[in-house]
């Protein structure tokens, strides 16, 4: 049990260390700089990769769904995102509800 607590404490310390470093450096980073542009591009690329992996190489419960169902839910979420003036919460909600509705219709 002690080992589990040590792992949790180490993970929390690592997380808060990076957050603290971010807070300290945030005032020194120019948003229009090339470094900030590069960081934004890397973040978007990682997000695109994760979403692509969830769509095309799913694991867990998503692996039991059809590709066409995942693509439909993704398309509906993307449409909701743009229709709601880029509201991420609305897009996620529509995506989740879409997957649930598709699963209910398919009997899953």
ROGU-928321 format. One record per residue (C-alpha): y, x, z. Coordinates in steps of 0.25 Angstrom, whole numbers, padded with zeros to 4 digits, always signed. Layout:
! residues N
YXZ/...
END
This chain:
! residues 108
+0000+0000+0000/+0009+0012+0003/+0007+0017-0011/+0012+0004-0017/+0024+0004-0009/+0027+0018-0013/+0026+0015-0028/+0035+0003-0026/+0045+0011-0019/+0045+0022-0029/+0046+0012-0041/+0058+0006-0034/+0065+0019-0031/+0063+0023-0045/+0069+0010-0050/+0081+0011-0041/+0083+0026-0044/+0085+0023-0058/+0094+0011-0055/+0103+0019-0046/+0104+0030-0057/+0108+0019-0067/+0119+0014-0057/+0124+0028-0055/+0124+0031-0070/+0129+0017-0075/+0144+0021-0073/+0143+0033-0081/+0136+0028-0094/+0145+0023-0105/+0139+0011-0111/+0143+0015-0125/+0137+0029-0124/+0125+0034-0133/+0116+0036-0120/+0118+0021-0116/+0115+0017-0131/+0103+0025-0130/+0098+0019-0117/+0101+0005-0122/+0093+0007-0135/+0081+0013-0127/+0082+0001-0117/+0082-0009-0129/+0070-0001-0136/+0062-0002-0123/+0065-0017-0122/+0061-0019-0136/+0048-0011-0134/+0044-0019-0122/+0047-0032-0129/+0039-0028-0141/+0027-0024-0132/+0027-0037-0125/+0027-0044-0138/+0017-0036-0146/+0009-0029-0136/+0009-0038-0124/+0001-0036-0111/-0003-0045-0100/-0001-0060-0101/+0008-0058-0114/-0005-0052-0121/-0011-0065-0120/+0000-0072-0129/+0001-0072-0144/+0011-0063-0151/+0017-0075-0158/+0020-0081-0144/+0026-0069-0139/+0035-0067-0152/+0039-0082-0151/+0043-0081-0136/+0051-0068-0140/+0058-0075-0151/+0062-0086-0142/+0067-0077-0131/+0075-0069-0142/+0081-0082-0147/+0084-0087-0133/+0091-0073-0130/+0100-0074-0142/+0102-0089-0140/+0106-0087-0125/+0116-0076-0129/+0107-0065-0125/+0103-0070-0112/+0090-0063-0108/+0086-0072-0097/+0086-0084-0107/+0078-0076-0117/+0067-0072-0107/+0066-0086-0102/+0064-0091-0116/+0054-0080-0119/+0046-0083-0106/+0046-0098-0108/+0042-0097-0123/+0030-0089-0119/+0026-0099-0108/+0028-0110-0118/+0020-0104-0129/+0009-0100-0119/+0009-0115-0114/+0008-0120-0129/-0003-0110-0132/-0011-0115-0119/-0009-0101-0112/
END
